[in-house]
Amino acid sequence: DELDTSLLVEEESIPTYKPELFYPAHIGDVFNHRYQVVGKLGYGSSSTVWLCRDLRERRYITLKIYTASKTVTREIEAYNHIKTIQSDHAGQSCLRSLIDTFQARSPNGNGVHTCLVHPPLGISLDQLTKLLPKGVMTSAMVRTTIRNVLAALDFLHTEARVIHTEFHSPIPRKVLGDRTIYLSRPLPISLGTPVLCDLGEARLGTDQQQGDIMPDLYRAPEVIVEMNWDYKVDIWNVGMVIWDLFEHRHLFRARNPDHKLDDRYHLAEMQAVLGSPPLEFLARSERSRDFWDEKGQWKGAALVPDYNLEALEERLGGDEKDEFLRFLRRMLCWLPEERATAKELLFDPWLMQGLFK
């Protein structure tokens, strides 16, 4: 079925979309003399993802085709580094592997596209939760999911020494001259354990990194105030993921009244949930002076909301709620060194519930 060419669909809806940078893949195309495109699985600001048949091995694979302008050296380096790790750590099996990489020249000759080949997976956690009653997971589902995530992170942090930093009939399509914009195929619910994916922003080495990382709502406080950061940003990220899987709203909105991302409002929300940051934390960043005075008092750049973590958590009660929030607080700390490690969290009483009967 052909769509109205005036409608913006899929990658076209991205504000920075430039058609000349995206590879114009078509169903039936064969890449690297072996990977035949079957259907589209998804897209992002710098890539499209396709389900393909591996004509040589007679299996299905996932092909990620990056834009011509995208440099993916960091991601490939991380995967290649992980391949060199000789380990029997169970968490290694909770990471998505890389099968192959190659370059594909655009048919119009405008550029070269890096392509990554992975084993195919089922639906994402975000897609799964939308199919669940009320759009959230049960406590048991969260525990099962997070055990795998933490096992993967423990392997990355302790053995690979890598920081992840980030945790989406006829086929509808739109034909535009030399390219076709396909709609992504919905994936069926399938059996299997969760796998940690996407090492596109991974960093080799677990100490003293710099730079802006993490999706905006998930950014750790040390990232917002431009401190050096380490592998504990991944632990903060896990806490944010747990909240999103279990609750009906994001823990932080980080938006001003004009609905724009705003660090002032983000940090004000953090202060409401975590309490005032320790002076030790503030002393590590020049930028913290924009938000707190020398005594650690909030300057009022944005109003601190009148709620706390207990008030925001609305699904549980009694001891169950207390244990869940205690578990979350082991991850959501101002000081990175006060956050538990992935291994410590794996053996937390809340997470271990249901393992032994």
C-alpha positions in Angstrom: 0.0 0.0 0.0 1.4 3.4 -0.9 1.0 6.3 1.5 0.3 9.9 0.8 3.6 11.5 -0.2 2.7 14.7 1.7 2.8 12.8 5.0 6.0 12.8 7.0 6.6 9.2 8.3 9.3 7.4 10.2 12.8 9.0 9.9 11.2 11.9 7.9 9.6 13.2 11.1 13.0 13.7 12.7 13.8 17.5 12.8 17.3 17.0 11.5 16.3 14.6 8.8 18.3 14.9 5.5 17.3 12.3 3.0 20.6 12.3 1.2 22.3 11.0 4.3 20.1 7.9 4.7 20.7 4.8 2.7 17.7 4.3 0.3 17.2 0.6 1.2 14.5 -1.4 -0.5 12.9 -4.7 0.3 14.8 -7.4 -1.6 18.1 -5.5 -1.7 21.1 -7.7 -0.9 24.0 -6.2 1.2 27.5 -7.4 1.3 26.6 -10.2 -1.2 24.7 -12.1 1.6 22.1 -10.1 3.6 18.8 -9.7 1.8 16.3 -7.2 3.2 13.0 -8.6 4.3 11.4 -5.7 6.2 12.0 -2.6 8.3 12.3 -2.9 12.0 12.9 0.7 13.1 14.8 4.0 12.7 16.6 6.6 14.6 18.2 10.0 14.0 21.3 8.4 12.5 20.3 4.9 11.2 17.6 2.6 10.0 17.2 -1.0 11.1 16.2 -3.9 8.9 15.3 -7.6 9.2 17.4 -9.6 6.7 18.0 -13.1 5.6 21.6 -14.2 5.7 21.8 -16.1 2.4 25.0 -17.7 3.4 24.2 -19.1 6.8 20.4 -19.4 6.2 19.3 -17.5 9.2 17.8 -14.1 10.0 19.8 -11.2 11.2 19.3 -7.5 12.0 21.0 -5.0 9.8 21.7 -1.5 11.1 22.5 1.0 8.4 24.0 4.3 9.6 23.7 7.6 7.8 26.6 8.6 5.6 27.7 11.3 8.1 27.7 9.0 11.2 31.0 7.9 12.7 30.5 4.7 14.6 34.2 3.9 15.6 33.3 4.0 19.3 30.6 1.4 19.0 32.7 -1.0 16.9 35.7 -0.5 19.2 33.5 -1.4 22.2 32.1 -4.6 20.5 35.6 -5.6 19.4 37.0 -5.1 22.8 34.2 -7.2 24.4 34.9 -10.0 21.9 38.5 -10.2 23.3 37.3 -10.8 26.9 37.7 -14.5 27.9 35.2 -14.9 30.7 32.6 -17.2 32.1 30.6 -14.3 33.6 26.9 -15.0 33.2 26.3 -11.4 32.3 28.1 -11.7 29.0 25.2 -13.7 27.6 22.9 -10.8 28.5 24.6 -8.5 26.0 23.6 -8.4 22.3 26.5 -9.6 20.2 27.9 -8.1 17.0 28.1 -10.6 14.1 29.6 -8.5 11.3 30.5 -5.0 10.1 31.0 -3.7 6.6 30.7 -0.6 4.5 28.0 0.0 1.8 28.3 2.8 -0.8 25.1 4.7 -1.4 23.6 3.9 -4.9 23.7 7.6 -5.7 27.4 7.7 -4.8 26.9 10.4 -2.2 28.5 8.6 0.7 29.6 5.4 2.5 27.4 3.9 5.2 28.7 1.8 8.1 26.6 -1.3 8.6 26.3 -3.5 11.7 24.9 -7.0 11.8 23.4 -8.4 15.0 21.3 -11.4 16.0 17.5 -10.5 15.7 15.7 -9.8 18.9 12.0 -9.4 19.9 10.2 -6.3 21.0 11.8 -3.6 23.2 10.9 -3.1 26.8 9.1 0.1 25.8 7.1 -1.7 23.2 6.3 -4.5 25.7 5.0 -2.2 28.4 2.6 -0.5 26.0 1.0 -3.9 25.5 0.6 -4.7 29.2 -2.5 -3.9 31.3 -2.3 -0.2 32.4 1.0 0.1 30.4 3.3 -0.9 33.3 5.0 -4.1 34.5 4.3 -6.1 37.7 6.9 -6.3 40.4 7.8 -9.8 39.3 8.4 -8.7 35.7 10.6 -5.8 36.8 12.7 -8.1 38.9 13.2 -10.6 36.0 14.1 -7.8 33.6 16.5 -5.9 35.9 18.4 -9.0 37.0 19.5 -9.5 33.4 20.3 -5.8 32.9 22.4 -5.7 36.1 24.2 -9.0 35.2 25.1 -7.4 31.8 26.3 -4.2 33.5 28.3 -6.1 36.1 30.2 -7.9 33.3 30.7 -4.6 31.4 32.0 -2.8 34.5 34.1 -5.4 36.2 35.5 -7.5 33.4 35.2 -5.5 30.2 35.8 -2.2 31.9 33.1 -0.5 29.7 30.5 2.1 30.6 27.3 1.7 28.6 25.9 5.3 29.2 22.4 4.7 27.5 19.7 2.6 28.0 12.5 1.4 20.3 0.2 -8.1 5.0 1.3 -5.3 2.6 3.9 -3.0 4.1 2.8 0.6 4.3 5.4 2.7 2.5 5.9 6.1 0.8 7.6 6.2 -2.6 9.7 9.3 -3.4 11.6 9.2 -6.6 14.7 7.1 -5.9 13.8 6.1 -2.3 11.0 4.4 -0.5 10.2 5.2 3.2 8.8 2.0 4.7 6.9 1.9 8.0 8.5 -0.3 10.6 7.0 -3.7 11.2 5.4 -4.3 14.6 7.1 -7.3 16.2 5.1 -10.1 17.9 5.6 -10.9 21.5 8.2 -13.7 21.8 9.8 -15.8 24.5 13.3 -15.0 25.7 15.2 -13.1 28.3 16.0 -9.4 28.1 19.2 -8.4 26.4 21.2 -5.2 26.8 21.7 -3.5 23.5 23.3 -0.5 21.7 26.8 0.3 22.6 26.8 3.4 20.4 27.8 5.7 23.2 29.8 3.2 25.3 33.1 4.3 26.8 36.1 2.1 27.3 37.4 2.5 30.8 35.2 2.9 33.9 36.8 6.0 35.6 36.9 9.7 35.0 35.1 10.3 31.8 33.8 13.7 30.4 31.1 14.9 28.1 27.3 15.1 27.8 25.8 11.6 27.7 22.5 9.9 28.4 18.9 10.6 27.2 17.7 13.9 28.7 15.3 12.6 31.3 17.8 9.9 32.4 20.8 12.1 32.9 22.6 11.6 36.2 23.1 14.8 38.3 26.9 14.8 37.7 26.3 14.9 34.0 23.9 17.8 34.2 26.4 19.9 36.2 29.3 18.9 33.9 31.4 17.0 36.4 33.7 14.1 35.4 31.7 10.9 35.6 32.3 7.2 35.9 30.5 3.8 35.6 28.1 4.8 38.3 26.1 6.8 35.6 24.9 3.3 34.5 23.6 2.6 38.0 21.6 5.8 38.0 20.2 4.8 34.6 19.0 1.5 35.9 17.1 3.3 38.7 15.4 5.4 36.1 14.5 2.4 33.9 13.0 0.6 36.9 10.8 3.6 37.6 9.6 3.9 34.0 8.8 0.1 33.8 6.8 0.1 37.0 5.2 3.6 37.4 2.7 5.5 35.2 4.9 8.6 34.7 8.6 9.5 34.4 10.3 10.3 37.7 11.5 13.6 36.3 10.0 15.7 33.5 12.9 18.2 33.2 10.7 20.7 31.3 10.0 24.4 31.9 6.6 26.0 31.4 7.3 26.3 27.7 7.8 22.4 27.6 11.5 22.8 26.7 14.3 20.8 28.3 15.6 22.9 31.2 18.4 21.9 33.7 17.0 24.2 36.3 13.7 22.3 36.5 15.4 19.0 36.2 17.7 19.7 39.2 14.7 21.2 41.2 12.9 17.9 40.7 15.9 16.0 41.8 16.1 18.1 45.0 12.5 17.3 45.7 13.1 13.5 45.3 16.6 13.2 46.7 16.8 16.1 49.2 19.5 18.7 49.1 22.8 17.6 47.6 25.9 17.2 49.9 28.3 20.1 49.8 31.0 17.5 48.8 29.0 17.0 45.6 28.6 20.7 44.8 32.3 21.4 45.4 33.1 19.2 42.4 31.5 21.5 39.8 31.8 25.1 39.0 28.4 24.9 37.3 26.7 23.9 40.6 27.0 27.5 41.7 24.4 28.5 39.1 21.8 26.5 41.1 23.0 26.4 44.8 24.8 28.9 47.0 28.0 28.2 49.0 25.9 26.7 51.9 24.1 24.3 49.5 20.8 26.2 49.6 18.8 26.1 46.4 18.9 29.6 44.7 15.4 29.3 43.4 16.2 29.2 39.7 13.0 27.0 39.5 10.5 26.1 42.1 11.3 22.9 44.0 8.2 20.7 43.7 6.3 19.9 46.9 6.5 16.1 46.8 9.0 13.4 47.6 9.7 9.8 46.3 7.1 8.3 48.7 4.4 10.5 47.3 5.2 9.8 43.7 5.2 6.0 44.2 1.4 5.2 44.0 1.2 1.4 43.2 2.5 -0.1 46.4 1.9 0.1 50.1 3.2 -0.9 53.5 6.4 -2.9 53.7 6.4 -3.7 50.0 6.6 0.0 49.1 9.3 0.6 51.7 11.4 -2.2 50.3 11.0 -1.0 46.7 11.9 2.6 47.5 14.9 1.4 49.6 16.1 -0.5 46.6 15.7 2.5 44.3 17.6 4.8 46.7 20.6 2.5 46.4 20.8 3.8 42.8 19.4 7.3 43.0 22.1 9.2 45.0 23.7 12.5 44.4 27.2 11.2 45.1 28.1 8.5 42.5 30.3 6.6 45.0 27.3 6.1 47.3 25.4 4.2 44.6 25.6 0.5 44.8 27.4 -1.6 42.2 25.6 -3.8 39.8 26.8 -6.9 41.7 25.6 -5.5 45.0 22.2 -4.7 43.5 21.9 -8.2 42.1 21.9 -9.6 45.7 19.5 -7.0 47.1 16.6 -8.6 49.1 14.0 -6.8 46.9 15.4 -8.1 43.7 15.9 -11.6 45.0 12.3 -12.1 46.0 10.8 -15.0 44.2 14.1 -16.7 43.4 13.9 -19.2 46.2 10.8 -20.9 47.3 
